[in-house]
């Protein structure tokens, strides 16, 4: 008998997280800042709005980011309480030393 397990919504392969330079830029910027709105992220990443929004939605869906909505303003913050974020932060910190 074949058993099909449902994977949690926020589960993905590591390759998907690091598949895009844009996602890596967004993660690095949000690791350094508390929280930013979309316009600030677009300016700092030097990506267009549509691409940035696509990456933010993906990272939010898998649980790396948290989105807060205040009327028309969307604020994104990194979820430091997620064990994957801690591992990513450690990796970036180690990488900076070389």
Sine and cosine of phi, psi and omega as CSV:
sin_phi,cos_phi,sin_psi,cos_psi,sin_omega,cos_omega
0.00,0.00,0.73,-0.68,-0.02,-1.00
-1.00,0.08,0.77,-0.64,0.01,-1.00
-0.95,-0.31,0.83,-0.56,0.03,-1.00
-0.95,-0.32,0.90,-0.43,0.05,-1.00
-0.99,-0.13,0.65,-0.76,0.11,-0.99
-0.99,0.12,0.78,-0.63,0.07,-1.00
-0.99,0.14,0.54,-0.84,0.06,-1.00
-0.84,0.54,0.48,-0.88,-0.03,-1.00
-0.85,0.52,-0.56,0.83,-0.10,-0.99
-1.00,-0.06,0.28,0.96,0.00,-1.00
-1.00,-0.04,0.71,-0.70,0.05,-1.00
-0.40,-0.92,0.21,-0.98,0.04,-1.00
-0.99,0.16,0.51,-0.86,-0.01,-1.00
-0.88,0.48,-0.52,0.86,0.03,-1.00
-0.88,0.48,-0.54,0.84,0.01,-1.00
-0.93,0.36,-0.58,0.82,-0.01,-1.00
-0.93,0.36,-0.68,0.74,-0.08,-1.00
-0.98,-0.18,0.25,0.97,-0.05,-1.00
-0.95,0.32,-0.30,0.95,-0.09,-1.00
-0.80,-0.61,0.70,-0.71,0.09,-1.00
-0.88,0.48,-0.56,0.83,0.01,-1.00
-0.88,0.47,-0.69,0.72,0.02,-1.00
-0.90,0.44,-0.67,0.74,0.01,-1.00
-0.88,0.47,-0.69,0.72,0.04,-1.00
-0.86,0.50,-0.71,0.70,-0.01,-1.00
-0.88,0.47,-0.71,0.70,0.00,-1.00
-0.88,0.48,-0.72,0.69,-0.01,-1.00
-0.87,0.50,-0.69,0.72,-0.01,-1.00
-0.91,0.41,-0.70,0.72,-0.03,-1.00
-0.96,0.27,-0.36,0.93,0.13,-0.99
-0.93,0.37,-0.51,0.86,-0.02,-1.00
-1.00,0.08,-0.47,0.88,-0.06,-1.00
-0.95,-0.32,0.43,-0.91,0.05,-1.00
-0.91,0.42,-0.85,0.53,0.00,-1.00
-0.32,-0.95,0.48,-0.88,-0.03,-1.00
-0.61,-0.79,0.44,-0.90,0.12,-0.99
-1.00,0.04,0.13,-0.99,-0.09,-1.00
-0.86,0.51,-0.69,0.73,-0.02,-1.00
-0.87,0.50,-0.66,0.75,0.02,-1.00
-0.91,0.40,-0.63,0.78,0.03,-1.00
-0.92,0.40,-0.68,0.73,0.04,-1.00
-0.85,0.53,-0.73,0.68,-0.01,-1.00
-0.88,0.47,-0.69,0.72,-0.08,-1.00
-0.97,0.24,-0.53,0.85,0.00,-1.00
-0.99,0.11,-0.35,0.94,-0.08,-1.00
0.86,0.51,0.67,0.74,0.10,-1.00
-0.91,-0.40,0.30,-0.95,0.07,-1.00
-0.98,0.21,0.29,-0.96,-0.10,-1.00
-0.88,0.48,-0.69,0.72,-0.06,-1.00
-0.89,0.45,-0.71,0.70,0.02,-1.00
-0.90,0.43,-0.69,0.72,0.01,-1.00
-0.87,0.49,-0.72,0.70,0.00,-1.00
-0.88,0.47,-0.65,0.76,0.03,-1.00
-0.87,0.48,-0.72,0.69,0.00,-1.00
-0.92,0.40,-0.64,0.77,0.01,-1.00
-0.89,0.45,-0.67,0.74,0.02,-1.00
-0.89,0.46,-0.68,0.73,0.02,-1.00
-0.88,0.47,-0.76,0.65,-0.03,-1.00
-0.91,0.42,-0.51,0.86,0.07,-1.00
-0.95,0.32,-0.69,0.73,-0.02,-1.00
-0.86,0.50,-0.63,0.78,-0.03,-1.00
-1.00,0.06,-0.04,1.00,0.13,-0.99
1.00,-0.06,0.14,0.99,0.03,-1.00
-0.98,0.21,-0.59,0.81,0.02,-1.00
-0.91,-0.41,0.35,-0.94,0.13,-0.99
-0.85,-0.52,0.67,-0.74,0.00,-1.00
-0.94,-0.34,0.74,-0.68,0.11,-0.99
-0.89,-0.45,0.70,-0.72,-0.01,-1.00
-0.89,-0.45,0.82,-0.57,0.07,-1.00
-0.85,-0.52,1.00,-0.03,-0.07,-1.00
0.91,0.41,-0.89,-0.45,0.01,-1.00
-1.00,-0.06,-0.08,1.00,-0.06,-1.00
-1.00,-0.09,0.76,-0.65,0.06,-1.00
-0.93,-0.38,0.80,-0.59,0.01,-1.00
-0.93,-0.37,0.71,-0.70,0.02,-1.00
-0.89,-0.45,0.65,-0.76,0.07,-1.00
-0.67,-0.74,0.47,-0.89,0.04,-1.00
-0.98,0.18,0.61,-0.79,-0.02,-1.00
-1.00,-0.03,1.00,0.07,-0.05,-1.00
-0.89,0.46,-0.34,0.94,0.00,-1.00
-0.97,0.25,-0.21,0.98,0.02,-1.00
-0.99,0.16,0.77,-0.63,-0.05,-1.00
-0.87,0.49,-0.50,0.87,0.02,-1.00
-0.93,0.37,-0.60,0.80,0.03,-1.00
-0.91,0.41,-0.65,0.76,0.04,-1.00
-0.87,0.49,-0.66,0.75,0.01,-1.00
-0.92,0.40,-0.66,0.75,0.03,-1.00
-0.90,0.45,-0.70,0.72,0.01,-1.00
-0.88,0.48,-0.70,0.72,0.03,-1.00
-0.87,0.49,-0.67,0.74,0.01,-1.00
-0.88,0.47,-0.73,0.68,0.02,-1.00
-0.89,0.45,-0.65,0.76,0.02,-1.00
-0.89,0.46,-0.67,0.74,0.03,-1.00
-0.91,0.41,-0.67,0.74,-0.03,-1.00
-0.88,0.47,-0.57,0.82,0.00,-1.00
-0.90,0.44,-0.45,0.89,-0.07,-1.00
-0.97,0.25,-0.22,0.98,-0.03,-1.00
-0.99,-0.17,0.00,0.00,0.00,0.00
